[in-house]
C-alpha cells in the first residue's frame, strides 16, 4: 500500500486525486477482467466503465466505507462494489476470453 497516494487523496489537488483514482480503477478492472494488472490490455469497449466508476469514486472521496449518507433531505446510497452494475459485461468478457481450455459442466 502506498501511503503517499492515500495522503494525496486527502490533501492533493483535483488533478492528483483524479490521477490516483483513475489508476486504481484501471488496476481493479484489469483484475476483474482477468488480465493481470496489464491496464494497457483493457479493451476499448470498457472505457465508459472506467469513466463512470472513476467519477463515482472521485465523488465519494471522504465517504469511503459508508453504505449510505443522509442529511437534510439529501440521501445517497453506495453499492458494495462500484463495478456491480457492470458485472454482466465483465463476466461475458471473461467467458469469451477464457483460455483455460476447460469446458464448464453444470449439474442440475
C-alpha positions as CSV (number, residue, x, y, z in Angstrom):
1,X,0.0,0.0,0.0
2,X,1.3,3.4,-1.0
3,X,0.8,5.8,1.9
4,X,1.8,8.8,-0.3
5,X,-1.2,8.1,-2.6
6,X,-3.5,7.9,0.4
7,X,-2.3,11.3,1.6
8,X,-2.8,12.8,-1.9
9,X,-6.3,11.6,-1.9
10,X,-7.0,13.5,1.2
11,X,-5.0,16.7,0.6
12,X,-4.0,16.7,-3.1
13,X,-5.3,18.8,-6.0
14,X,-8.2,17.6,-8.0
15,X,-5.9,16.5,-10.8
16,X,-3.8,14.5,-8.4
17,X,-6.9,12.8,-6.9
18,X,-8.2,12.1,-10.4
19,X,-4.9,10.5,-11.5
20,X,-4.8,8.2,-8.4
21,X,-8.5,7.2,-8.7
22,X,-8.1,6.5,-12.4
23,X,-5.0,4.3,-11.8
24,X,-6.7,2.3,-9.1
25,X,-9.9,1.9,-11.1
26,X,-7.9,0.6,-14.1
27,X,-6.0,-1.8,-11.9
28,X,-9.2,-3.1,-10.3
29,X,-10.9,-3.5,-13.7
30,X,-7.9,-5.3,-15.1
31,X,-8.1,-7.8,-12.2
32,X,-11.9,-8.3,-12.7
33,X,-11.3,-8.9,-16.4
34,X,-8.6,-11.4,-15.6
35,X,-5.8,-9.6,-17.5
36,X,-3.2,-9.5,-14.6
37,X,-2.9,-5.7,-14.0
38,X,-1.9,-5.0,-17.6
39,X,-4.0,-1.9,-17.8
40,X,-2.9,-1.4,-21.4
41,X,-4.8,-4.6,-22.3
42,X,-8.1,-3.3,-21.1
43,X,-10.4,-3.3,-24.2
44,X,-11.6,0.0,-25.5
45,X,-15.2,-1.1,-25.0
46,X,-14.6,-0.8,-21.3
47,X,-13.6,2.9,-21.4
48,X,-17.1,4.0,-20.5
49,X,-17.0,1.7,-17.4
50,X,-13.6,3.2,-16.4
51,X,-15.0,6.7,-16.8
52,X,-18.2,6.0,-14.8
53,X,-16.5,4.2,-12.0
54,X,-13.7,6.7,-11.7
55,X,-16.2,9.5,-11.5
56,X,-18.2,7.7,-8.8
57,X,-15.1,7.0,-6.8
58,X,-13.8,10.6,-7.1
59,X,-17.1,12.0,-5.9
60,X,-17.1,9.6,-3.0
61,X,-13.8,10.7,-1.6
62,X,-14.3,11.3,2.1
63,X,-17.2,8.9,2.4
64,X,-15.3,5.6,1.9
65,X,-16.7,2.7,3.8
66,X,-20.2,4.3,4.1
67,X,-23.2,2.3,2.9
68,X,-25.5,5.4,2.9
69,X,-25.5,9.0,3.7
70,X,-28.4,11.3,4.6
71,X,-28.5,15.0,5.5
72,X,-31.4,17.5,5.4
73,X,-33.4,15.6,2.8
74,X,-30.4,14.5,0.7
75,X,-29.9,10.8,0.7
76,X,-27.2,8.8,-1.0
77,X,-26.7,5.0,-1.1
78,X,-23.4,3.4,-2.1
79,X,-23.1,-0.1,-3.6
80,X,-20.7,-2.6,-2.1
81,X,-18.7,-2.6,-5.4
82,X,-18.6,0.2,-7.9
83,X,-18.4,-2.5,-10.6
84,X,-21.6,-4.3,-9.6
85,X,-23.8,-2.8,-12.4
86,X,-21.2,-3.9,-15.0
87,X,-21.0,-7.5,-13.7
88,X,-22.8,-8.9,-16.7
89,X,-20.4,-7.2,-19.2
90,X,-17.4,-8.2,-17.2
91,X,-18.5,-11.8,-16.9
92,X,-19.3,-12.0,-20.6
93,X,-15.9,-10.7,-21.5
94,X,-14.2,-13.3,-19.1
95,X,-16.3,-16.1,-20.6
96,X,-15.4,-15.1,-24.1
97,X,-11.7,-14.8,-23.4
98,X,-11.4,-17.8,-21.1
99,X,-8.2,-19.5,-22.1
100,X,-8.2,-22.3,-19.6
101,X,-9.2,-24.9,-22.2
102,X,-11.7,-26.4,-19.8
103,X,-15.4,-26.8,-20.6
104,X,-17.8,-26.0,-17.8
105,X,-20.3,-28.6,-16.7
106,X,-23.3,-27.7,-14.7
107,X,-25.2,-30.3,-12.7
108,X,-28.9,-29.6,-12.0
